[in-house]
Amino acid sequence: MKHIALRCLPALAFTALAVVTASGAAFAQDAWPTKPVRLVVPFPPGGGTDIVARAMGVKLAAQFKQPVVIDNKPGASTIIGTDAVAKAAPDGYTLLLSGSTSYTVNPALRAKLPYDPMKDLAPIAIVARTPLVLVVNGSSPWKNINELIAAAKATPKSVRYATFGSGSGPHLAGELFALAAGVQLQDVPYKGSSQSTMAVIGGEIEMGIDTVASVAPHVKSGKLRALGIVGPTRASLLPDVPTMAELKLPAATFDAWYGFAAPARTPAAVLARLQHDVMATMADPALQAQLRAQGMEPVAIGSVAFRTQMEQEISRYLALAHRAGIQPE
């Protein structure tokens, strides 16, 4: 009996330690927040990121029992707002909600960023994906992706596609598609989604890559034809359009998403509370429906998988930029 008791002691001690640690963590979490939380959005009001921030801000305020104040800090391809969070006090009262541009695209394409997302930000959760879709004019002779690829192979750079500038999401997505399909395309910069969509509809340019939310009405009206979803899963607004992976082009997948982060060195207990509350918020069916109505796909990806995705995407986009000779403006 004495021998059994001694063998059980470490387990009992471990259990007691776990209880004490959990109690301490719970106490630390309960002490936060005691004042409003600022949620920095590095885009102007009205865009996709801002829509996600405001929808979630209302829900998170109920979880925190404190106001969530949206602070739009646009500029320099999200760098201004992201850097403001990276340099903020690591106390949980300044958070970032941004797209993958801040976390993976800029770090891969810009050598002199004022912040390092892997060192200066603590990922909390990815909360939504915003699928991109490859479209052509509704009267285009190309009825499917294989016909488009055949035309592009027959005459290199004859197929032009719209971007939002060098190093933008559509530019990266277009280069990924070109590399996966073994073709040469010609990128053409436009000032934004509305201008580039009208260019495809008007026949000024052959192909566009844009968010499902932006082009779905034109696809449904017949002005545009959707050939493939560039994201990892089908889009609820265009459920019949296959993904690039389904079209045997998995290397063309470009995952555009929105994620929460805090400054690095934010206390572990506060980060745990933040992740818990964000994940709980994402389980709300009403919020999910609200995001889907905006052409977004709600998800709940925790901090560990978030960091892994950052590492993988930065590596992938670095290689892509080198192969494609992408030089950001």
Number of C-alpha atoms within 10 A of each C-alpha: 6 7 7 8 10 10 11 11 11 11 11 12 11 11 12 12 12 12 12 12 12 13 12 13 17 15 12 16 18 14 11 18 18 11 12 15 20 18 24 25 27 28 24 15 17 10 10 20 22 21 15 24 27 18 14 18 21 14 19 22 16 13 16 19 14 15 17 24 17 19 20 17 18 17 13 10 17 20 19 18 23 30 21 19 27 24 15 17 15 19 17 22 21 23 29 29 28 27 24 20 20 24 28 22 24 24 23 20 23 14 8 9 13 16 19 15 24 15 11 20 26 24 25 28 25 29 24 23 24 25 26 30 31 27 28 27 26 19 13 16 11 17 14 14 17 13 12 18 19 13 16 20 17 10 12 12 15 14 19 19 26 27 26 20 17 18 23 19 21 28 21 22 25 27 23 23 24 19 18 16 19 12 19 20 22 16 22 16 16 17 11 13 19 12 13 24 25 17 19 23 23 12 14 13 20 20 30 30 29 28 23 25 20 16 26 21 14 18 18 13 10 14 18 25 26 28 21 23 31 33 25 19 18 21 26 15 20 20 11 12 18 19 26 26 17 14 15 11 17 17 15 25 20 24 18 20 22 24 26 25 30 27 28 22 15 16 14 13 19 23 23 16 21 24 22 15 18 24 19 14 22 21 14 11 11 11 17 19 14 15 21 19 13 16 24 26 21 23 17 18 19 19 20 11 14 20 20 10 18 19 15 11 20 18 15 14 21 18 14 18 19 11 11 13 10 16 11 12 9
